[in-house]
Amino acid sequence: MMKTADSILNNPFLNKGTAFTTAERQALGLVGTLPSHVQTLDEQATQAYAQYQSKPSNLEKRIYLMTLFNENRTLFFKLMDEHVVEFMPIVYDPTVADSIEDYSHLFTDPQNAAFISVDDPDNIEASLKNAANGRDIRLVVVTDAEGILGMGDWGVNGVDIAVGKLMVYTAAAGIDPAQVLPVSIDAGTNNQQLLDDPLYLGNHHRRLAGDDYLAVINKFVTAERKLFPESLLHWEDFGRANAQVILDKYKDQFPTFNDDIQGTGMVVLAGILGALNISKEDIKDQKFVTFGAGTAGMGIANQILDELQRAGLSEDEARQHFYAVDRQGLLFNDTPDLTAAQKPFTRDRSEFANADELTNLAAVVKAVHPTVLIGTSTQPGTFTEDIVKDMAAHTPRPIIFPLSNPTKLAEATAADLIKWGSLSNGVEG
């Protein structure tokens, strides 16, 4: 069936705007619907970039880029390709955090996402099918937004994280933007600010949890596999109680990936290996303290554990290199309310003469003398000068990663870490 001018110009996957040639305008019924001058894609990009530069704040720049994304995917990704370093912190972290906080107030377009409600599980398949709109979906990024960045629970507002992550896939890896689908699973929210906001666009009730929640996830997975059997299913920013459980359930059934557990872990492992290449040390000789034992922290620990085993250690030997610290302090095997991901990385109190005193990071660092300190706590400033100097007093080249984001939640700044470490052991950089 012949597409109408309206259906073409309002479809971001088809719309070329003023770049439609005279012949295309004739063939597609677009004559008279656009200004006469035919622009090249380069001319459009120059014009759009000038508009982008005129915006006074990063959030307004992001809103402009999202408007362009909603109208013309080709032009948007042309700009992303030309300005990827400049645009990445605008379309994703850290500016996406501001966008998520204001999502319900700024909403203008669903951005081809699928919105699934736990209150309407019978329509999960229809929701996915409608959002895909006949496209050959090969990559799905799904979030329930319980653990967004360092921000916590942002309910349906968190769909922006799925949209943004798929932009990164296209910009960095060349994934066809017509073959991707962002999905929001609206399980409710425990964020009282959202529940009290009459403009909030998600379910106005507390989060569904436990077996009822996992049953909805299973319905989603069943429908997703039926509709998009060739796709990779990417889980993003699920809460610490569910992320590992969900991944473990499905990881051997089909191509699936949790970015917070596996993606973050791989990047940090690469950083550690790079640092050890500089220090000329062996990974088997390192002691790892992870501060923030949530989804990301435990995902990082699992990736390092795997590398230690590849390096020749048994699983039991490898686990002895880890110390997980959370809000309770060092995690022991008798610590209440441990998550499934935390349990394999706990310690026994009998290992320490002062186990009851290990209730904060400084005490753990002093007792353990770690060589690698990893921060996923969302507690800014917690990698203090005293802690860094204590590490540097016991290892010539301490490896410290303050990873919490957005940036304002990082445990320390790189400049401070370099300064404190250098003062302690005389090593520059």
FIFI-491534 format. One record per residue (C-alpha): residue number from 1; residue in three letters; y, x, z. Coordinates in steps of 0.02 Angstrom, whole numbers, plus 32768, in hexadecimal, padded with zeros to 4 digits. Each point is the difference from the previous one (the first is absolute). Example, Ala and Ser with C-alpha at 12.3 -4.5 7.8 and 13.67 -1.06 7.14 Angstrom:
BEGIN
(1 Ala (7F1F 8267 8186))
(2 Ser (80AC 8045 7FDF))
***
This chain:
BEGIN
(1 Met (8000 8000 8000))
(2 Met (80AD 8041 7FD1))
(3 Lys (8062 8038 8098))
(4 Thr (80AE 7FB9 8015))
(5 Ala (809C 806C 800F))
(6 Asp (800F 7FCA 80B5))
(7 Ser (7F4D 8030 802B))
(8 Ile (8018 80AC 7FB1))
(9 Leu (80AA 8029 804C))
(10 Asn (7FC7 7FC8 80AC))
(11 Asn (7F5C 8061 7FFD))
(12 Pro (8021 80B1 8042))
(13 Phe (7F63 8041 7FAA))
(14 Leu (803E 7FC3 7F55))
(15 Asn (80BD 8003 800E))
(16 Lys (805B 808F 7FA9))
(17 Gly (80AC 7FB1 800F))
(18 Thr (807F 8048 7F87))
(19 Ala (7F7D 8079 7FBE))
(20 Phe (7FA8 7F79 7F9A))
(21 Thr (8017 8034 7F4A))
(22 Thr (8046 7F8C 7F7C))
(23 Ala (7F51 7FE8 7FBA))
(24 Glu (7FB9 7FDA 80AC))
(25 Arg (808A 7F82 8020))
(26 Gln (7FD6 7FA7 7F5E))
(27 Ala (7F45 8000 8020))
(28 Leu (8009 7FCB 80B6))
(29 Gly (8085 7F79 7FF2))
(30 Leu (8082 8068 805D))
(31 Val (808C 7FF7 7F7F))
(32 Gly (80A0 7FCB 8058))
(33 Thr (7FB9 8016 80AF))
(34 Leu (803F 80B3 8015))
(35 Pro (80A0 805E 7FD6))
(36 Ser (8000 803F 7F4B))
(37 His (7FF8 80BB 801F))
(38 Val (7F51 8046 800C))
(39 Gln (7FF5 8088 8085))
(40 Thr (7F82 808B 800A))
(41 Leu (7F9D 8014 80A2))
(42 Asp (8064 809E 8023))
(43 Glu (80A4 7FA1 7FEE))
(44 Gln (7FC0 7F79 8076))
(45 Ala (7FCC 8084 807E))
(46 Thr (80AB 8053 7FFB))
(47 Gln (8054 7F58 801D))
(48 Ala (7F8A 7FCE 808D))
(49 Tyr (800F 80A8 8059))
(50 Ala (80BE 7FF0 7FFF))
(51 Gln (7FEF 7F56 8053))
(52 Tyr (7F87 804A 807F))
(53 Gln (807A 808B 802B))
(54 Ser (808B 7F82 801E))
(55 Lys (7FA4 7FB2 8094))
(56 Pro (804A 8038 80A7))
(57 Ser (7F63 8006 806C))
(58 Asn (7F49 802B 7FEE))
(59 Leu (7FCE 7F4C 8026))
(60 Glu (8073 7FBD 7F79))
(61 Lys (7FBB 8083 7F88))
(62 Arg (7F51 7FC3 8029))
(63 Ile (8032 7F4B 7FE6))
(64 Tyr (8046 802D 7F56))
(65 Leu (7F62 805E 7FCF))
(66 Met (7F93 7F70 803B))
(67 Thr (8066 7F88 7F96))
(68 Leu (7FE3 8070 7F6B))
(69 Phe (7F47 800A 802D))
(70 Asn (7FF7 7F42 8002))
(71 Glu (8052 7FF4 7F55))
(72 Asn (7FC1 8093 7F97))
(73 Arg (7F6F 806D 8039))
(74 Thr (8011 8075 7F6C))
(75 Leu (80B5 802A 8025))
(76 Phe (7FDF 800E 80BB))
(77 Phe (7F75 807F 7FEA))
(78 Lys (8064 805E 7F7B))
(79 Leu (8084 801A 8087))
(80 Met (7F7D 802A 8083))
(81 Asp (7FB6 8083 7F8D))
(82 Glu (80AA 8051 7FE4))
(83 His (8038 7FFA 80B7))
(84 Val (7F5D 7FFC 8063))
(85 Val (8038 8078 8089))
(86 Glu (80A3 7FA1 8018))
(87 Phe (7FB2 7F53 7FF7))
(88 Met (7F64 801A 806B))
(89 Pro (805A 7FF4 80A9))
(90 Ile (805E 7F67 7FBD))
(91 Val (7F6E 7F99 7FC0))
(92 Tyr (7F8C 803C 808B))
(93 Asp (8012 8056 80A8))
(94 Pro (807D 8005 8054))
(95 Thr (806D 7F7A 7FAB))
(96 Val (7F6F 7F87 7FEE))
(97 Ala (8006 7FEF 80BE))
(98 Asp (80AC 7FB0 7FF5))
(99 Ser (7FC4 7F91 7F73))
(100 Ile (7F6B 7FC5 8066))
(101 Glu (806B 7FD4 8096))
(102 Asp (8070 7F93 7F92))
(103 Tyr (7F7C 7FC4 7F84))
(104 Ser (8007 7F46 802D))
(105 His (80BE 8002 7FFB))
(106 Leu (800B 8061 7F5C))
(107 Phe (7F71 7FA8 7FA6))
(108 Thr (8022 7FD5 7F49))
(109 Asp (7F5C 8021 7FA6))
(110 Pro (7F46 800A 802F))
(111 Gln (7FEE 809D 7F94))
(112 Asn (7F58 7FC6 7FBA))
(113 Ala (7FAE 800F 80AB))
(114 Ala (7F77 7F8F 8041))
(115 Phe (8025 7FAC 80A6))
(116 Ile (7F66 7FCE 8062))
(117 Ser (800D 7F98 809E))
(118 Val (7F7B 7FFE 8087))
(119 Asp (8030 7F4A 8017))
(120 Asp (7FC3 7FD9 7F50))
(121 Pro (7F61 8066 7FE4))
(122 Asp (7FBB 7F87 7F7F))
(123 Asn (8089 8032 7F86))
(124 Ile (7FE9 80BD 800A))
(125 Glu (7FAD 800C 7F57))
(126 Ala (8081 7F8F 7FAF))
(127 Ser (808D 8068 804C))
(128 Leu (7FBC 80A1 7FB7))
(129 Lys (7FDE 7FB0 7F57))
(130 Asn (80AE 7FB4 7FF5))
(131 Ala (8057 80A1 802E))
(132 Ala (7F9B 8065 7F82))
(133 Asn (802B 7F81 7F79))
(134 Gly (7F78 803B 7F8A))
(135 Arg (8025 80BA 8014))
(136 Asp (7F70 807D 8006))
(137 Ile (8015 8039 80B4))
(138 Arg (7FB8 80AD 8025))
(139 Leu (805C 802D 80A1))
(140 Val (8025 7F8F 8095))
(141 Val (806A 8036 8094))
(142 Val (7FEC 7F87 8091))
(143 Thr (8059 7FFD 80A8))
(144 Asp (8003 7F8D 8096))
(145 Ala (8097 8063 803D))
(146 Glu (7FC9 8011 80B4))
(147 Gly (8020 80BB 8002))
(148 Ile (8090 801E 7F86))
(149 Leu (8039 80B5 7FFF))
(150 Gly (803F 8022 80B0))
(151 Met (804A 7F51 800A))
(152 Gly (7F69 7F9D 8038))
(153 Asp (7FE1 7F4A 7FD6))
(154 Trp (806F 7FB8 7F77))
(155 Gly (7F95 7F71 7FC1))
(156 Val (801B 7FC4 7F4F))
(157 Asn (809B 8070 7FF3))
(158 Gly (7F87 8090 7FEF))
(159 Val (7FD2 7FCF 7F4E))
(160 Asp (808A 8079 7FCD))
(161 Ile (7F91 808F 8039))
(162 Ala (7F78 7FCA 7F86))
(163 Val (807C 7FEB 7F72))
(164 Gly (804D 80AA 8026))
(165 Lys (7F59 8059 800C))
(166 Leu (7FCF 7FBE 7F53))
(167 Met (80A5 8041 7FBA))
(168 Val (7FCD 80AC 8041))
(169 Tyr (7F56 7FEF 7FAC))
(170 Thr (8055 7FE0 7F5A))
(171 Ala (808C 8080 8011))
(172 Ala (7F8F 808B 8043))
(173 Ala (7F59 7FDC 7FAC))
(174 Gly (802B 7F9B 7F66))
(175 Ile (7FA2 7F62 8032))
(176 Asp (8028 7F70 7F8A))
(177 Pro (8076 7F8E 8063))
(178 Ala (7FB6 7F68 7FA8))
(179 Gln (7F56 8026 804D))
(180 Val (8033 8004 80B7))
(181 Leu (800F 7F77 8082))
(182 Pro (8057 8006 80AA))
(183 Val (7FB4 7F89 8080))
(184 Ser (8045 7FC0 80A5))
(185 Ile (7F86 7FB8 807D))
(186 Asp (806C 7F96 8072))
(187 Ala (7F9D 7FFC 80A2))
(188 Gly (8097 7FCB 8066))
(189 Thr (8067 807A 8065))
(190 Asn (8014 803A 80B4))
(191 Asn (80B2 8037 7FDB))
(192 Gln (8067 7F88 8066))
(193 Gln (809D 8029 7F9D))
(194 Leu (7FAC 7FB8 7F65))
(195 Leu (7FB6 7F6A 8059))
(196 Asp (80AE 7FD3 8040))
(197 Asp (8050 8014 7F55))
(198 Pro (800C 7F58 7FA4))
(199 Leu (8013 8060 7F5B))
(200 Tyr (7F5E 8062 8016))
(201 Leu (7F91 7FDA 7F6A))
(202 Gly (7F56 801B 8051))
(203 Asn (7F92 7F99 8074))
(204 His (805D 7FD8 80A0))
(205 His (7F70 801E 8077))
(206 Arg (7FAE 8090 805C))
(207 Arg (7F87 806E 7FA1))
(208 Leu (7F51 7FC3 7FDF))
(209 Ala (7F86 807D 804B))
(210 Gly (7F49 8024 801E))
(211 Asp (7F72 7FB2 7F9D))
(212 Asp (806F 7F77 7FB7))
(213 Tyr (8073 8084 7FB6))
(214 Leu (7F6F 8068 7FBC))
(215 Ala (7FB7 7F63 7FB0))
(216 Val (80A2 7FEA 7F9D))
(217 Ile (7FFA 80B7 7FCD))
(218 Asn (7F4E 7FE6 7FC2))
(219 Lys (8036 7F69 7F9A))
(220 Phe (808A 8068 7FB4))
(221 Val (7F8A 808E 7FD5))
(222 Thr (7F83 7F87 7FB3))
(223 Ala (8086 7FB1 7F92))
(224 Glu (804D 80A8 7FD2))
(225 Arg (7F59 8047 7FC7))
(226 Lys (7FD9 7F64 7F9D))
(227 Leu (80A6 7FFE 7FA3))
(228 Phe (801D 80BC 7FEF))
(229 Pro (7F55 8053 8003))
(230 Glu (8040 80A1 7FB0))
(231 Ser (808D 8019 807D))
(232 Leu (801F 807C 808C))
(233 Leu (802D 7FA5 80A1))
(234 His (8082 8060 8066))
(235 Trp (8020 7FCB 80B6))
(236 Glu (80AF 8024 8041))
(237 Asp (804B 7FF8 80B0))
(238 Phe (7F7C 7F9A 8059))
(239 Gly (8002 8005 80BE))
(240 Arg (7F9E 8080 8064))
(241 Ala (7F83 7F7D 803D))
(242 Asn (7FD0 7FCC 7F50))
(243 Ala (801F 808E 7F86))
(244 Gln (7F65 806A 8023))
(245 Val (7F92 7F67 801A))
(246 Ile (802E 7FBA 7F55))
(247 Leu (7FED 80A7 7FA8))
(248 Asp (7F56 8021 804F))
(249 Lys (7FC2 7F54 7FCD))
(250 Tyr (8029 8010 7F47))
(251 Lys (800B 80B9 7FD6))
(252 Asp (7F4B 800C 7FC3))
(253 Gln (8005 7F5E 7F9C))
(254 Phe (8087 8020 7F7E))
(255 Pro (8094 8076 7FDB))
(256 Thr (8074 7FEB 8094))
(257 Phe (807B 806D 805D))
(258 Asn (806D 7FF7 809B))
(259 Asp (809D 8065 7FE4))
(260 Asp (802F 800F 80B7))
(261 Ile (7F54 8040 8030))
(262 Gln (7FCC 8063 7F67))
(263 Gly (809E 8022 7F9C))
(264 Thr (8066 803F 8093))
(265 Gly (7F6B 8063 803C))
(266 Met (7FE9 8058 7F59))
(267 Val (80B8 802F 7FF4))
(268 Val (8003 8046 80B1))
(269 Leu (7F5E 805F 7FE3))
(270 Ala (804C 804D 7F65))
(271 Gly (8098 8033 8068))
(272 Ile (7F91 804F 8084))
(273 Leu (7F9C 8061 7F7F))
(274 Gly (80A3 803B 7FB2))
(275 Ala (8041 803A 80A9))
(276 Leu (7F5D 805B 8027))
(277 Asn (800D 8056 7F59))
(278 Ile (80A5 8048 803D))
(279 Ser (7FC3 802E 80AE))
(280 Lys (7F58 8041 7FBD))
(281 Glu (7FA4 7FA0 8089))
(282 Asp (7F5E 7F9D 7FF6))
(283 Ile (8001 7F43 8014))
(284 Lys (7F67 8011 8071))
(285 Asp (806C 805D 807F))
(286 Gln (8084 7F77 8012))
(287 Lys (801D 7F82 808C))
(288 Phe (804A 7F5B 7FC6))
(289 Val (806C 7F8C 806B))
(290 Thr (8029 7F5A 7FAE))
(291 Phe (8090 7FA8 8057))
(292 Gly (7FF4 7F49 7FD0))
(293 Ala (7F4B 7FC8 7FF5))
(294 Gly (801A 7F6D 7F8C))
(295 Thr (7FC4 7FE2 7F4F))
(296 Ala (8058 8097 7FB5))
(297 Gly (7FDC 8078 808F))
(298 Met (7F47 7FDB 8002))
(299 Gly (7FF7 8001 7F43))
(300 Ile (8048 80AF 8002))
(301 Ala (7F82 8035 8085))
(302 Asn (7F71 7FBF 7F95))
(303 Gln (8039 8060 7F67))
(304 Ile (800F 80A2 8065))
(305 Leu (7F56 7FDE 804F))
(306 Asp (7FB2 7FF2 7F54))
(307 Glu (8050 80A6 7FCD))
(308 Leu (7FBF 8056 809E))
(309 Gln (7F51 7FC7 7FD5))
(310 Arg (8015 803E 7F4E))
(311 Ala (8033 80A6 804D))
(312 Gly (7F57 800B 8057))
(313 Leu (8011 7FAA 80A9))
(314 Ser (7F8C 7F76 803A))
(315 Glu (8051 7F57 8023))
(316 Asp (7FF3 801B 80BC))
(317 Glu (804C 80AF 7FF2))
(318 Ala (808C 7FBF 7F92))
(319 Arg (802E 7F74 8078))
(320 Gln (801F 807E 808A))
(321 His (809A 803B 7FA2))
(322 Phe (805E 7F59 8016))
(323 Tyr (806E 7FB7 8088))
(324 Ala (8046 7F52 7FE2))
(325 Val (809B 7FCF 8062))
(326 Asp (8045 7F50 8004))
(327 Arg (8070 7F9C 8074))
(328 Gln (7F81 8016 808D))
(329 Gly (7FFF 80BD 7FEB))
(330 Leu (7F64 805E 7FCD))
(331 Leu (7F79 7F85 7FCB))
(332 Phe (7F60 800C 8067))
(333 Asn (7F5B 7FA9 7FE2))
(334 Asp (8025 7F8D 8093))
(335 Thr (80B0 7FD2 7FC6))
(336 Pro (800D 7F41 7FF5))
(337 Asp (801A 7FA3 7F5C))
(338 Leu (7FD6 808E 7F89))
(339 Thr (7FFE 7FD3 7F47))
(340 Ala (7F68 801F 7F93))
(341 Ala (805C 8091 7FAE))
(342 Gln (8030 8051 80A7))
(343 Lys (7F56 7FFE 8055))
(344 Pro (7FB2 8092 7F9F))
(345 Phe (8094 8071 802D))
(346 Thr (8007 7FE8 80BD))
(347 Arg (7FE0 8088 8081))
(348 Asp (7F9F 7FFF 80A3))
(349 Arg (8064 800E 80A1))
(350 Ser (7F87 8083 8041))
(351 Glu (8048 807B 7F81))
(352 Phe (80A3 800B 8061))
(353 Ala (8028 802E 80B3))
(354 Asn (809F 7F96 7FF4))
(355 Ala (7FC5 7F70 7F94))
(356 Asp (8065 7F7F 8061))
(357 Glu (80A1 8060 7FDB))
(358 Leu (7FEA 7FFF 7F43))
(359 Thr (8069 7F64 7FE7))
(360 Asn (8083 8045 7F89))
(361 Leu (800D 8075 7F6C))
(362 Ala (8050 8091 805D))
(363 Ala (7F73 8004 8080))
(364 Val (7F7B 7FFB 7F78))
(365 Val (8052 808C 7F9C))
(366 Lys (800B 806B 809D))
(367 Ala (7F48 7FE1 8029))
(368 Val (7FB7 800E 7F51))
(369 His (806D 8083 7FA8))
(370 Pro (7FF0 7FAE 7F55))
(371 Thr (801F 8061 7F61))
(372 Val (8024 7F62 7F9A))
(373 Leu (806C 7F6F 803E))
(374 Ile (8007 7F61 7F99))
(375 Gly (807B 7F74 8024))
(376 Thr (7FDE 7F4C 7FCD))
(377 Ser (8048 7FB1 809D))
(378 Thr (80A3 7FB3 7FBE))
(379 Gln (8052 804B 809B))
(380 Pro (8098 8064 7FC6))
(381 Gly (8027 80A3 8056))
(382 Thr (7F5A 800F 805D))
(383 Phe (7FD9 80AB 7FB8))
(384 Thr (8079 8054 8077))
(385 Glu (803B 80B3 8007))
(386 Asp (7F93 801E 809A))
(387 Ile (7F64 7FC0 7FA8))
(388 Val (8021 8068 7F64))
(389 Lys (8020 809C 8067))
(390 Asp (7F62 7FE1 8065))
(391 Met (7F9C 7FF7 7F5E))
(392 Ala (8054 809B 7FB9))
(393 Ala (7FD9 8061 809F))
(394 His (7F46 7FEB 7FE0))
(395 Thr (7FF3 8008 7F42))
(396 Pro (8060 8072 7F89))
(397 Arg (801B 7F7B 7F79))
(398 Pro (7FF8 7F4F 8048))
(399 Ile (7FEA 7F77 7F7F))
(400 Ile (8067 7F66 802B))
(401 Phe (800D 7F61 7F99))
(402 Pro (807B 7F7A 803F))
(403 Leu (7FC6 7F79 7F88))
(404 Ser (8041 7F5B 8046))
(405 Asn (8069 7F9B 7F89))
(406 Pro (807E 7FC2 7FD6))
(407 Thr (8055 80A7 801A))
(408 Lys (8063 7FC5 8097))
(409 Leu (7F5A 7FEF 805F))
(410 Ala (7FC1 80B1 7FDF))
(411 Glu (7FCA 8060 809B))
(412 Ala (8072 8093 7FD3))
(413 Thr (8066 8047 7F71))
(414 Ala (7FC3 8092 7F99))
(415 Ala (809E 8061 8028))
(416 Asp (7FE3 7FF2 80BC))
(417 Leu (7F48 802F 7FF2))
(418 Ile (8026 809B 7F9B))
(419 Lys (808A 8034 8078))
(420 Trp (7F99 7FE6 809E))
(421 Gly (7F65 8051 7FB8))
(422 Ser (8060 8096 7FC2))
(423 Leu (8056 8019 80A8))
(424 Ser (7F58 7FFE 8058))
(425 Asn (7F9E 807D 7F98))
(426 Gly (807C 8057 7F91))
(427 Val (7FB0 7FBB 7F61))
(428 Glu (8079 7FBE 7F7E))
(429 Gly (7FD8 7F5C 7FA8))
***
